[in-house]
Structures are given as structure tokens and as C-alpha cells.
Amino acid sequence: MSFSDRNGALCAEEVPLEEIARRFGTPCYVYSRAAIESAYREFVAALDGRDALVCYSVKANSNLAVLALLARLGAGFDIVSGGELARVMAAGGEASKTLFSGVGKTAAEIELALKSGIGCLNVESPAELERIAGIAARLGRRAPIALRVNPEIDARTHPYISTGLRESKFGVPHAAAKGLYLAAARMPELELVGIGCHIGSLLVEPGPFVAAATRMAELVDNLAAAGVRLRHIDVGGGIGIRYKADDPAAPIGAFVRDTLAALGNRPERLIVDPGRSIVGNAGVLLTRVEYVKPGAARNFLVVDAAMNDLIRPPLYGAWHEVRPVRQSDAPSAVYDVVGPVCESADFLAKDRALAAKAGDLLAILSAGAYGMVMSSNYNSRPRAAEVLVHGRHADLVRRRESLAELFAGEQIPG
Ligand SMILES: *Cc1c(COP(=O)(O)O)cnc(C)c1O
């Protein structure tokens, strides 16, 4: 629906990608507003009737236009840095509906968060708890905190995106959580507001997600018996999306319903912090074929997007569908789709049967999450433009970087 063929050409909603390439150039990230809104609304609908908050995980796609769109719909935010907090504020998000996660919050970030009126700091270690209490005391404020507890549940996903195992750097070990809550309860600078977990990304089945939520609820009961009452349970994000047509669907509704069923009618507010499942399938990376390079062992389509624009294929071995924007009259062959960066790891796709020639446009699908946010200037390549489509309208929401911007912050010592 958000990316489909109309009159033989792939469109974002009602705007032909060819028109976007003409107006804004390539490589270019293109997002569908309808797709983002509909994924967000799926969460809201599944949570209907429950005291709940959807905190969009900013790291998946932090463009201000995307954040503003979600803020207007009432979303809260899950952030992992002071930079993300600044983006949320600039986009009109509410600090009080924002959770701050991450193992390495600096003193400056904690101070910024407390002064902004952050909803909750998700604490990941005893040392961080001490640091937050100290800063809160100095500012004369109480810091709202939750512990991020490691539920020690195998999310059965890629090791780089699995975070809930015992050996993970994330969270407080489950066995230590109660003791730490009791210690925190004795610190007057801290206000204990909740508990959180996040077991990993790209979950395809609700089982491990629900198991983690259940462990959190047990801990909440255990703490209540010890006199510590928490107001929210944050069950994390990580719900997968379809990258391939035959990938199992990970319907948002099923994750939420199973979680609600497992938690029953508990009084605590339920928080979910999805990233990928809101924006992943709402974006494509639009690129143009520069050269067709047949080889002895492999054939290459050399395109103008590269690993600096979308690093997921080399970093995670991720698979993204590559779709020609218009059916080409070129013969079909099996290609690796590669960029101009000087690394053998610079590929967007491998072994794809495609018909394309120089000048043709290709869309790399499902690139709305962990695409632009992980981009870099490697090989001194300016960052791509970003465009948000709404019906028949396409708005530039981040202009392409200029060559001068590449080294604007650098200087040659005199
Ligand atoms: C990354 C992250 C998320 C979002 O993960 P997705 O796979 O994008 O849904 C949610 N919560 C926390 C704490 C995270 O670090």
C-alpha cells in the first residue's frame, strides 16, 4: 500500500519514485507517512482500554519530521543519548513521556535529562544509580528512575541484536534487581517509577517477549511485597518486520495481545518501546545504477548508494529486497548490488536476479529503520537526502549534505 506499483512504476503512496529522484536526486531515503502512522496506530489499537504508552525508539529513525509526526499522534519516546533528547525536544515531543535508556549515560546527559523533566531514566548499573542520585542531589531534584533488568531470556535472534542474555552488557542481572531497588528506595533523591527490559531486536514470535514481560511482573509483585511500589512496566521493543516476502509476519497486535493476556489486569501502566516495527517497512533507499559490470565470477550492479548509506547488509548480513522502480528492457542476470566505497564489504544485496541497466532506479526496501541513522561519511560521501511522502505530496525532510559540510568542522593548524 505505501510502496506499490502504479502505471508500471513504483510509487511511495501516490508519488512516483522517479519524480522523487528527479526532484531530490539519489541516493535518497523515502518514507511514507501513512505507513508510519498505521504501524503506530496498530499499537494504540491493540492497547486500547489499557493504561499504556507507546514510546517510539528514536534510534531506529531519528529524523525530526518522523519524530514530530509521532509526537503529534501522542507517542512518547525511548532515547539512548542526549542528542536524541535534543531531537525529541526540537520535534515537539514531551520530555515527561520520554524514557532514557543506555549503559553509558554521561553526567552531562543525566543533567540535561533531569533539567528537561525526563519521564524516566532507565538505570543499567549500581554505579549509574549512584551517579544519578548525586546529580539529582546537586540539582535539588528527584530523579525518576526504573531499573533495566536483564531477564536472561534468549530472544533467539542475531547475536549482535540480542540483548537479554546473561553475557550481555545491557541491564542489571535479574538476581541483583531486587537488592538494587531496595538500595535505591533508601536514596531520597530517587523516585522509583518503574521497571524495564528489552531482550533484543527482530523478534519473530511473541514467546520470548511475553516471557520477559512475565518475569518483570513477578519482580514487581516481589518488590511490592517488600514495600516498593512501581507504576510502570516497560516491556521493551524488538518486534520484527518482514524483510522477505516469505519471512514470518510478526504482527504487532499478536505481541501486544499476548503480553496483555500474560499480565492480566495489573494496575501498572504498560509501556512498549518499538522502533523498527514502526518505521522499518515505511522507508526505502532510492538509488541509481551507475554501471553494469559483468565479471568472470560475479556480475555487479554498481549503484550510487553504498554501505555508508545503509550498513545493515555488511554489518548484520541483513537481506533487503531490491526492486527496480520500473521494469527495465535490459536482460535479466544474477547480480551483486554494490556501492562505490573501497571495501569488499560494500554491498547492498548479493545474488539477485535483476534486469537493470545504467541509469535505472532501484529501491532498496524496508530501509526505514537503522538505515539513515547508521549512515556515515566514510569515503567522504555526503549523507543522502531524506524525503517524507504524504499522499500526493513529497517533502524534503533532510537535504543532501554538501561537499563543504563534509569538512566544515575541520581546520589546518597554523
Ligand atoms: C533499540 C531499543 C528498542 C527498539 O528496538 P527495535 O528492534 O527497533 O524495536 C527498544 N528499547 C530499547 C531499550 C532499545 O535499546
The ligand as an ORCA input file, in Angstrom:
! r2SCAN-3c Opt
* xyz 0 1
  C      16.772     -0.475     20.390
  C      15.817     -0.473     21.519
  C      14.451     -0.584     21.263
  C      13.861     -0.723     19.874
  O      14.209     -1.895     19.226
  P      13.505     -2.250     17.818
  O      14.082     -3.545     17.454
  O      13.866     -1.170     16.868
  O      12.039     -2.285     18.068
  C      13.592     -0.535     22.336
  N      14.045     -0.408     23.609
  C      15.350     -0.295     23.889
  C      15.784     -0.147     25.295
  C      16.281     -0.322     22.863
  O      17.584     -0.220     23.144
*
